[in-house]
Amino acid sequence: MEISKAELSSAAAAGSAGGASHPQELRGAEILVKALQAENVKFIWGYPGGAVLHIYDAFYKQDTIQHVLVRHEQAAVHAADGYARATGDVGVALVTSGPGVTNAVTGIATAYMDSIPMVIITGQVPVAAIGLDAFQECDTVGITRPIVKHNFLVKDVRHLADTLAKAFHIARSGRPGPVVVDIPKDVSFNKCLYTGQPEKVEMRSYNPVRKGHGGQIRKALQLLMTAKRPYIYTGGGVILGNATEELRTLVDMLGYPCTNTLMGLGAYPASDRKFLGMLGMHGTLEANNAMQNCDVLLAVGARFDDRVIGNPKHFAQNERKIIHIDIDPSSISKRVKVDIPIVGDVKDVLGELIAMIRESGLKPDTGALGAWWETIDGWRKRDCLKYDRKNTEVIKPQYVVETLWNMTKDGDAYITSDVGQHQMWAAQYYRFDEPRRWINSGGLGTMGVGIPYAMGIKLAKPDSEVFCVTGEGSVQMCIQELSTCLQYNTPIKVVSLNNRYLGMVRQWQELDYEGRYSHSYMDALPNFVKLAEAYGHVGMLIEHPRDVEPALREARKLKDRTVFMDFRTDPTENVFPMVKAGKGITEMLLGSEDL
């Protein structure tokens, strides 16, 4: 049967006129497509195989959802993930059974660690064959259980519509996350009476709290207003919760210093004086010192992870009162004991806190706050992000990122990254003023995400510039997706900071292993220019600092082409500041002079 735009319009008109949808006998695959249409899904990334052929046949008969054929299932999930991060919508991926599922596992785990709303549809062998080691069978539910918010195995086509509605509800509500729906081949083929998607999802066992406890918020207000050295520490939860407007209002109202985690960059404008930079292992001196020396800490949508506070014992040496707002009660007091826990949606809680401040008429202690800012400005005087800007012989990777930022800061640009030194340089030197513009893998630290993220964003935001900042190691993990970029006309710009090393590994080996560079040098690299051209794109080799800006300008002019820029950067450059493993966040190396 055809499931077309015309049919959807007709159904919408009938619905608005108060008409009920007529029951239809449909195959499971057709119900799946209907369910995705009901959720307003626009794109799905996938790769066909035997267990999902009925589903692919149903996709062939509709014209409202664009399917993107990737070259590897891992990239399907990454692309859907990048789309979700940039738009806030649920990302959707489709893979077949067995190796299709296992190839997708890394992408699912990446989304899970960063709380990204996704639905991953997986094919499965027929119900009667489950557990019999059938061809391309694996225990999808068992394999994915530790890396999903929830998963389903649908054994009866009559349950498919309800299950998909629940999957989307779970993925996007509360603390978001990926949900896997495993569909056996016979379930996608069998027919049942379809009466439409449920208008409301009710699950007795799943009711995430949205509204924070008023008494706790009032306690937080009193503590914040009596602080001598206040600090506002925010994470990815502010961006996922669409609470950036409330955060900015609160920070500006109070005049308190603010920091973002790697996942929270853009929640508060980096160009504002009250922003102290990113904190943590590669955070700024002022951000980390303020974290350690504040007397009242307001943590919003952040989880005090190991890359942020370093050694918990060191963090606990200084007494401070901690207010922690998070949608997930299990994240509160998980690594650091807090004084005022507030479980609730960060947008709602911040909104209520702002209203209470306005109603109370309370004001911060301006004298103490002034002294606190003097201390912070003292830390700021030491430029912890300095590097050799005058070098005319070799390209400094920081200079490439800084140049890219200067050229695009007033435009409509998205930056994706892979994982490693280039990721940290992008986070440090590209000063994000808006949310959802910085797309990277924080929790799992997955190499290979950069290009799939970028092509997922470019489909969602075709008029925006999308840059993938990567390294020659990471980029080769999903470089086959350059083929997808050509087929689906997603002209991204790849900024490869090529230092011929697995840079972050090499840095640790230099600092902790006495320079024993065990298997971190990238030998036998491809000619990336020719490789890009072989995929039908534009390739550029940039070897001198004087050519960095002209190359970026030329690439930006080629609006309709994917451009791969191979920047040959200084192989000896390290990411500073750096907090070594096991150290406290103020025990920072600021440069080679500290080694």
SULPETA-V156083 format. One record per residue. N is the residue number from 1. RES is the residue in one small letter. OMEGA is omega in radians with two decimals (NA if undefined). Layout:
BEGIN
N|RES|OMEGA, N|RES|OMEGA
END
This chain:
BEGIN
1|m|3.10, 2|e|3.06, 3|i|-2.91, 4|s|3.06, 5|k|-3.14, 6|a|3.13, 7|e|3.12, 8|l|3.13, 9|s|3.13, 10|s|3.14, 11|a|3.13, 12|a|3.13, 13|a|3.12, 14|a|3.14, 15|g|-3.12, 16|s|3.12, 17|a|3.09, 18|g|-3.13, 19|g|3.12, 20|a|3.12, 21|s|-3.12, 22|h|3.09, 23|p|3.09, 24|q|3.02, 25|e|-3.07, 26|l|3.00, 27|r|3.13, 28|g|-3.14, 29|a|3.12, 30|e|3.07, 31|i|3.10, 32|l|3.13, 33|v|3.11, 34|k|-3.13, 35|a|3.12, 36|l|3.10, 37|q|3.12, 38|a|3.10, 39|e|3.12, 40|n|3.08, 41|v|-3.12, 42|k|-3.09, 43|f|3.01, 44|i|-3.12, 45|w|-3.07, 46|g|-3.12, 47|y|-3.02, 48|p|3.07, 49|g|-3.00, 50|g|-3.02, 51|a|-3.10, 52|v|-3.08, 53|l|3.07, 54|h|3.12, 55|i|3.13, 56|y|3.09, 57|d|3.11, 58|a|3.09, 59|f|3.12, 60|y|-3.04, 61|k|3.13, 62|q|-3.09, 63|d|-3.13, 64|t|-3.13, 65|i|3.10, 66|q|3.05, 67|h|3.12, 68|v|3.14, 69|l|3.10, 70|v|3.13, 71|r|3.12, 72|h|-3.06, 73|e|3.10, 74|q|-3.13, 75|a|3.10, 76|a|-3.12, 77|v|3.11, 78|h|-3.12, 79|a|3.09, 80|a|3.10, 81|d|3.12, 82|g|3.08, 83|y|-3.12, 84|a|-3.13, 85|r|-3.07, 86|a|-3.04, 87|t|-3.01, 88|g|3.09, 89|d|3.07, 90|v|3.06, 91|g|-3.08, 92|v|3.09, 93|a|-3.08, 94|l|3.13, 95|v|3.14, 96|t|-3.06, 97|s|3.03, 98|g|-3.11, 99|p|3.06, 100|g|3.11, 101|v|-3.07, 102|t|3.05, 103|n|-3.11, 104|a|-3.01, 105|v|-3.12, 106|t|3.11, 107|g|3.12, 108|i|3.14, 109|a|3.10, 110|t|3.13, 111|a|-3.13, 112|y|-3.10, 113|m|-3.13, 114|d|3.07, 115|s|-3.11, 116|i|-3.11, 117|p|-3.12, 118|m|2.95, 119|v|3.13, 120|i|-3.13, 121|i|-3.10, 122|t|3.04, 123|g|3.11, 124|q|3.10, 125|v|3.14, 126|p|-3.05, 127|v|-3.09, 128|a|-3.09, 129|a|-3.10, 130|i|3.14, 131|g|-3.10, 132|l|-3.13, 133|d|3.10, 134|a|3.13, 135|f|3.14, 136|q|3.05, 137|e|2.89, 138|c|-3.14, 139|d|-3.07, 140|t|-3.14, 141|v|-3.13, 142|g|-3.10, 143|i|-3.03, 144|t|-3.04, 145|r|-3.10, 146|p|-3.02, 147|i|3.07, 148|v|2.98, 149|k|3.06, 150|h|3.00, 151|n|-3.09, 152|f|2.89, 153|l|-3.07, 154|v|-3.09, 155|k|-3.10, 156|d|-3.08, 157|v|-3.13, 158|r|-3.12, 159|h|-2.98, 160|l|-3.09, 161|a|3.13, 162|d|-3.12, 163|t|3.14, 164|l|3.08, 165|a|3.09, 166|k|-3.12, 167|a|-3.14, 168|f|3.13, 169|h|-3.14, 170|i|-3.09, 171|a|-2.99, 172|r|-3.04, 173|s|-3.14, 174|g|2.97, 175|r|-3.03, 176|p|3.10, 177|g|-3.14, 178|p|3.08, 179|v|3.13, 180|v|3.04, 181|v|-3.07, 182|d|-3.02, 183|i|3.08, 184|p|-3.04, 185|k|-3.12, 186|d|3.08, 187|v|3.10, 188|s|-3.12, 189|f|-3.07, 190|n|-3.13, 191|k|2.96, 192|c|3.10, 193|l|-3.13, 194|y|-3.10, 195|t|-3.14, 196|g|3.14, 197|q|3.11, 198|p|-3.11, 199|e|-3.10, 200|k|3.11, 201|v|3.08, 202|e|3.13, 203|m|-3.07, 204|r|-3.05, 205|s|-3.08, 206|y|3.11, 207|n|-3.09, 208|p|3.12, 209|v|3.08, 210|r|-3.03, 211|k|3.11, 212|g|-3.14, 213|h|-3.06, 214|g|3.14, 215|g|3.13, 216|q|3.13, 217|i|3.10, 218|r|3.07, 219|k|3.12, 220|a|3.12, 221|l|-3.13, 222|q|-3.12, 223|l|-3.13, 224|l|-3.05, 225|m|3.10, 226|t|-3.10, 227|a|3.03, 228|k|-3.12, 229|r|-3.06, 230|p|3.13, 231|y|3.13, 232|i|-3.03, 233|y|-3.04, 234|t|-3.12, 235|g|-3.09, 236|g|3.14, 237|g|3.10, 238|v|3.13, 239|i|3.13, 240|l|-3.13, 241|g|3.14, 242|n|-3.05, 243|a|-3.09, 244|t|3.14, 245|e|3.12, 246|e|3.12, 247|l|-3.12, 248|r|3.11, 249|t|-3.12, 250|l|-3.11, 251|v|-3.12, 252|d|3.13, 253|m|-3.07, 254|l|-3.08, 255|g|-3.09, 256|y|3.05, 257|p|-3.04, 258|c|3.04, 259|t|3.04, 260|n|2.95, 261|t|3.07, 262|l|-3.11, 263|m|-3.09, 264|g|-3.07, 265|l|-3.10, 266|g|3.11, 267|a|3.02, 268|y|-3.01, 269|p|3.13, 270|a|-3.11, 271|s|-3.12, 272|d|-3.09, 273|r|-3.09, 274|k|3.11, 275|f|-3.08, 276|l|-3.10, 277|g|3.08, 278|m|3.08, 279|l|3.06, 280|g|-3.02, 281|m|3.09, 282|h|3.13, 283|g|-3.11, 284|t|3.11, 285|l|-3.08, 286|e|3.12, 287|a|-3.12, 288|n|3.12, 289|n|3.11, 290|a|3.11, 291|m|-3.08, 292|q|-2.97, 293|n|3.11, 294|c|3.08, 295|d|3.03, 296|v|-3.11, 297|l|3.02, 298|l|3.13, 299|a|-3.07, 300|v|3.07, 301|g|3.14, 302|a|-2.98, 303|r|3.06, 304|f|-3.05, 305|d|-3.00, 306|d|-3.14, 307|r|-3.13, 308|v|-3.05, 309|i|-3.14, 310|g|-3.10, 311|n|-3.11, 312|p|3.13, 313|k|3.09, 314|h|-3.13, 315|f|-3.08, 316|a|-3.11, 317|q|3.14, 318|n|3.13, 319|e|3.08, 320|r|3.06, 321|k|-3.06, 322|i|2.98, 323|i|-3.09, 324|h|3.10, 325|i|3.11, 326|d|3.12, 327|i|-3.04, 328|d|-3.11, 329|p|-3.12, 330|s|3.12, 331|s|-3.06, 332|i|-3.08, 333|s|3.13, 334|k|3.13, 335|r|-3.10, 336|v|3.13, 337|k|-3.12, 338|v|-3.06, 339|d|-3.14, 340|i|3.08, 341|p|3.07, 342|i|3.12, 343|v|3.12, 344|g|3.09, 345|d|-3.01, 346|v|3.13, 347|k|3.14, 348|d|-3.09, 349|v|3.12, 350|l|3.10, 351|g|3.13, 352|e|3.12, 353|l|3.12, 354|i|3.13, 355|a|3.13, 356|m|3.12, 357|i|-3.12, 358|r|-3.12, 359|e|-3.04, 360|s|-3.07, 361|g|3.13, 362|l|-3.14, 363|k|3.06, 364|p|3.06, 365|d|-3.01, 366|t|3.14, 367|g|3.13, 368|a|-3.14, 369|l|3.10, 370|g|3.11, 371|a|3.12, 372|w|3.11, 373|w|3.08, 374|e|3.10, 375|t|3.14, 376|i|3.14, 377|d|3.06, 378|g|3.08, 379|w|-3.09, 380|r|-3.07, 381|k|3.06, 382|r|-3.07, 383|d|-3.05, 384|c|3.13, 385|l|-3.14, 386|k|3.01, 387|y|-3.06, 388|d|-3.12, 389|r|-3.07, 390|k|-3.11, 391|n|-3.13, 392|t|-3.06, 393|e|-3.06, 394|v|-3.13, 395|i|3.02, 396|k|-3.08, 397|p|3.12, 398|q|-3.11, 399|y|3.12, 400|v|-3.13, 401|v|-3.13, 402|e|3.11, 403|t|3.10, 404|l|3.13, 405|w|-3.13, 406|n|-3.09, 407|m|-2.99, 408|t|-3.00, 409|k|3.13, 410|d|-3.10, 411|g|-3.09, 412|d|-2.99, 413|a|3.02, 414|y|-3.14, 415|i|2.98, 416|t|3.05, 417|s|2.91, 418|d|-3.06, 419|v|3.14, 420|g|-3.13, 421|q|-3.10, 422|h|3.11, 423|q|-3.12, 424|m|3.11, 425|w|3.10, 426|a|-3.13, 427|a|-3.09, 428|q|-2.93, 429|y|3.00, 430|y|-2.98, 431|r|-3.03, 432|f|3.11, 433|d|-3.08, 434|e|3.13, 435|p|3.08, 436|r|3.08, 437|r|-3.10, 438|w|-3.00, 439|i|-3.12, 440|n|3.12, 441|s|-3.08, 442|g|-3.02, 443|g|-3.10, 444|l|-3.13, 445|g|-3.00, 446|t|3.01, 447|m|3.07, 448|g|-3.08, 449|v|-2.92, 450|g|-3.12, 451|i|3.09, 452|p|3.06, 453|y|-3.05, 454|a|-3.10, 455|m|3.05, 456|g|3.12, 457|i|-3.08, 458|k|3.06, 459|l|-3.13, 460|a|-3.04, 461|k|-3.02, 462|p|-3.11, 463|d|3.14, 464|s|3.00, 465|e|3.14, 466|v|-3.12, 467|f|3.04, 468|c|3.08, 469|v|-2.98, 470|t|3.05, 471|g|-3.06, 472|e|3.06, 473|g|-3.11, 474|s|-2.97, 475|v|-3.10, 476|q|-3.11, 477|m|3.07, 478|c|-3.05, 479|i|3.11, 480|q|-3.13, 481|e|2.97, 482|l|3.07, 483|s|3.09, 484|t|3.12, 485|c|-3.13, 486|l|-3.06, 487|q|-3.05, 488|y|3.01, 489|n|3.06, 490|t|-3.04, 491|p|3.12, 492|i|3.09, 493|k|-3.12, 494|v|3.13, 495|v|-3.08, 496|s|3.10, 497|l|-2.95, 498|n|3.12, 499|n|3.08, 500|r|3.10, 501|y|2.81, 502|l|-2.80, 503|g|-3.11, 504|m|3.05, 505|v|3.13, 506|r|-3.14, 507|q|3.13, 508|w|3.12, 509|q|3.09, 510|e|-3.02, 511|l|-3.02, 512|d|-3.06, 513|y|3.03, 514|e|3.05, 515|g|3.07, 516|r|-3.02, 517|y|-3.06, 518|s|3.02, 519|h|3.10, 520|s|3.09, 521|y|-3.12, 522|m|3.11, 523|d|3.08, 524|a|3.08, 525|l|3.07, 526|p|2.96, 527|n|-3.01, 528|f|3.11, 529|v|3.14, 530|k|3.13, 531|l|3.09, 532|a|3.14, 533|e|3.11, 534|a|3.09, 535|y|3.10, 536|g|-3.07, 537|h|3.12, 538|v|3.08, 539|g|3.10, 540|m|3.02, 541|l|-3.12, 542|i|-3.02, 543|e|-3.08, 544|h|3.14, 545|p|-3.10, 546|r|-3.09, 547|d|-3.07, 548|v|-3.09, 549|e|3.10, 550|p|3.14, 551|a|3.12, 552|l|3.12, 553|r|-3.13, 554|e|3.14, 555|a|-3.13, 556|r|3.11, 557|k|-3.12, 558|l|-2.98, 559|k|-3.04, 560|d|-3.13, 561|r|2.93, 562|t|-3.11, 563|v|3.08, 564|f|3.14, 565|m|-3.13, 566|d|3.14, 567|f|3.09, 568|r|-3.01, 569|t|-3.11, 570|d|-3.09, 571|p|-3.09, 572|t|-3.04, 573|e|3.10, 574|n|3.09, 575|v|3.01, 576|f|-0.07, 577|p|3.13, 578|m|2.99, 579|v|-3.10, 580|k|-3.11, 581|a|3.11, 582|g|-3.12, 583|k|3.06, 584|g|-3.01, 585|i|3.07, 586|t|3.10, 587|e|-2.94, 588|m|2.90, 589|l|-3.09, 590|l|3.14, 591|g|-3.07, 592|s|-3.12, 593|e|3.14, 594|d|-3.06, 595|l|NA
END
